[in-house]
Amino acid sequence: MDRISKKKSCYIVRHEISTDKVSPPCLPVCEAPVLIDTAVVYTDSAIAKQAETLAFQLKLPLVQPGESHELLLRCTPEGLELLKPDDPHLSGPVRVDFTAGAAAFRRKQQGKELLLRAVGCKIGRPLAVIDATGGLGRDSFLLAASGCTVQLFERQPILAALLADGLERARQCRETGQIAERIQLIVGDAVSALREMEDRGQHAAVIYLDPMFPERRKSALVKKEAQMLQLLASAEATDEAQLLAAALAVGKRVVVKRPVKATCIAGPAPSHAVIGKTVRFDVYLHMTGSLKKANAE
Ligand SMILES: C[S@@+](CC[C@H](N)C(=O)[O-])C[C@H]1O[C@@H](n2cnc3c(N)ncnc32)[C@H](O)[C@@H]1O
C-alpha cells in the first residue's frame, strides 16, 4: 500500500513494497479542483473498489461506461488511462507507462539526450534534480534512468494520478524498478514549494522546468500525449516567469526546456543553451547570489 504525507502546500506520494499486482494509485483527496468535465470508469469488477477510491480522492463522479463526459479516467487491470471519447483526432487513451514504448527507447538512448547534457549529468556523478513541471514524467524518468534522484512536482490532479499509477507499475517491473525508486512524486504547486525552500535558506543542485509549450498551429500533428497535456494543464495558467524566478532563487543550476525558436522566459539571460533540432535547453548557472544582490539594490 502507498502512504501519503502532507508537507505544507504539497503531498508526497510514498510507495511501499506491495504484493498486490494492481495496487491503485493512492493520492490525497484533491484540493485543487479538476477544471474539466471528467468522470472515472472501470473495465473490470475486480477493480471497482480502486475506481471508487480514485473517484473519491479526485472528487470526480464514478460512472458507467458510455456515459458522456469530456474526459474519462479509466481504471483497467493494465493501468490507469485517460480518454477523450468524442475527439476523432485523438487516437487511443493516454497512459504513463515507463516500461514500454517511447520511455524505454529513451532510457536505452541516454547518451544522445540533450537534457542530460543540459543538467550536467555525468557517468558516476548522479545528481539530485527537482523537476518542477512533471507532466507525464518522461523527462524525470530519463533523468532517473541516468542515475539522478528526482523530486517530481505535478499540480494537475489527473496528471498526478496517471503519474502515481505509472510509477507504481514501473516499481513492480524488474527492468525499471530501481529507476522508479529514484523518483519521488510530489502532488502540488512547485512555485510554493520552491519559495518555502528559499524561506528555509535551502538550495537545490539542479532544477528543471518544462512549462507548457505554446500551442502549435498544425494541432492535428501534435501527438496525443501533448494534446492531453495541453488540454489538462492549460486550464490552469502557468506563470513561466514566476516559476523561473522561484527556481533561480534556490537552484544552483536551472534548466528550462523551450521550443527551439521561442524567446527565453522573462528574467535574467541564461548562461548558455544546449540546442537541438526542435527544442532548446536554456541553462542558468549560479544565479542565486546575484539575484539576491540585485533585489537588495
Ligand atoms: C509540458 S508539461 C511537462 C512535460 C514533462 N517534462 C514530461 O516529460 O512529460 C508541463 C507540466 O507542468 C505542470 N505545471 C505547470 N506549472 C506547475 C507548477 N507551478 N507546479 C507544478 N506543476 C506545474 C503542468 O500541469 C504540466 O503537467
Ligand as a Chemical Component Dictionary entry (heavy atoms), coordinates in Angstrom:
data_LIG
# 
_chem_comp.id                   LIG 
_chem_comp.type                 NON-POLYMER 
_chem_comp.pdbx_formal_charge   0 
_chem_comp.three_letter_code    LIG 
# 
loop_
_chem_comp_atom.comp_id 
_chem_comp_atom.atom_id 
_chem_comp_atom.alt_atom_id 
_chem_comp_atom.type_symbol 
_chem_comp_atom.charge 
_chem_comp_atom.model_Cartn_x 
_chem_comp_atom.model_Cartn_y 
_chem_comp_atom.model_Cartn_z 
_chem_comp_atom.pdbx_ordinal 
LIG C1  C1  C 0  4.936 20.478 -20.748 1  
LIG S1  S1  S 1  4.392 19.630 -19.326 2  
LIG C2  C2  C 0  5.871 18.838 -18.805 3  
LIG C3  C3  C 0  6.167 17.597 -19.575 4  
LIG C4  C4  C 0  7.237 16.772 -18.906 5  
LIG N1  N1  N 0  8.530 17.403 -18.963 6  
LIG C5  C5  C 0  7.315 15.370 -19.455 7  
LIG O1  O1  O 0  8.442 14.903 -19.693 8  
LIG O2  O2  O -1 6.269 14.705 -19.601 9  
LIG C6  C6  C 0  4.192 20.866 -18.071 10 
LIG C7  C7  C 0  3.556 20.331 -16.795 11 
LIG O3  O3  O 0  3.898 21.194 -15.715 12 
LIG C8  C8  C 0  2.804 21.261 -14.824 13 
LIG N2  N2  N 0  2.977 22.522 -14.061 14 
LIG C9  C9  C 0  2.959 23.800 -14.547 15 
LIG N3  N3  N 0  3.179 24.690 -13.562 16 
LIG C10 C10 C 0  3.352 23.957 -12.427 17 
LIG C11 C11 C 0  3.619 24.313 -11.067 18 
LIG N4  N4  N 0  3.723 25.586 -10.694 19 
LIG N5  N5  N 0  3.734 23.322 -10.160 20 
LIG C12 C12 C 0  3.623 22.004 -10.534 21 
LIG N6  N6  N 0  3.355 21.602 -11.805 22 
LIG C13 C13 C 0  3.225 22.579 -12.738 23 
LIG C14 C14 C 0  1.590 21.259 -15.733 24 
LIG O4  O4  O 0  0.433 20.830 -15.023 25 
LIG C15 C15 C 0  2.029 20.278 -16.813 26 
LIG O5  O5  O 0  1.624 18.977 -16.490 27 
# 
loop_
_chem_comp_bond.comp_id 
_chem_comp_bond.atom_id_1 
_chem_comp_bond.atom_id_2 
_chem_comp_bond.value_order 
_chem_comp_bond.pdbx_ordinal 
LIG C1  S1  SING 1  
LIG S1  C2  SING 2  
LIG S1  C6  SING 3  
LIG C2  C3  SING 4  
LIG C3  C4  SING 5  
LIG C4  N1  SING 6  
LIG C4  C5  SING 7  
LIG C5  O1  DOUB 8  
LIG C5  O2  SING 9  
LIG C6  C7  SING 10 
LIG C7  O3  SING 11 
LIG C7  C15 SING 12 
LIG O3  C8  SING 13 
LIG C8  N2  SING 14 
LIG C8  C14 SING 15 
LIG N2  C9  SING 16 
LIG N2  C13 SING 17 
LIG C9  N3  DOUB 18 
LIG N3  C10 SING 19 
LIG C10 C11 SING 20 
LIG C10 C13 DOUB 21 
LIG C11 N4  SING 22 
LIG C11 N5  DOUB 23 
LIG N5  C12 SING 24 
LIG C12 N6  DOUB 25 
LIG N6  C13 SING 26 
LIG C14 O4  SING 27 
LIG C14 C15 SING 28 
LIG C15 O5  SING 29 
# 
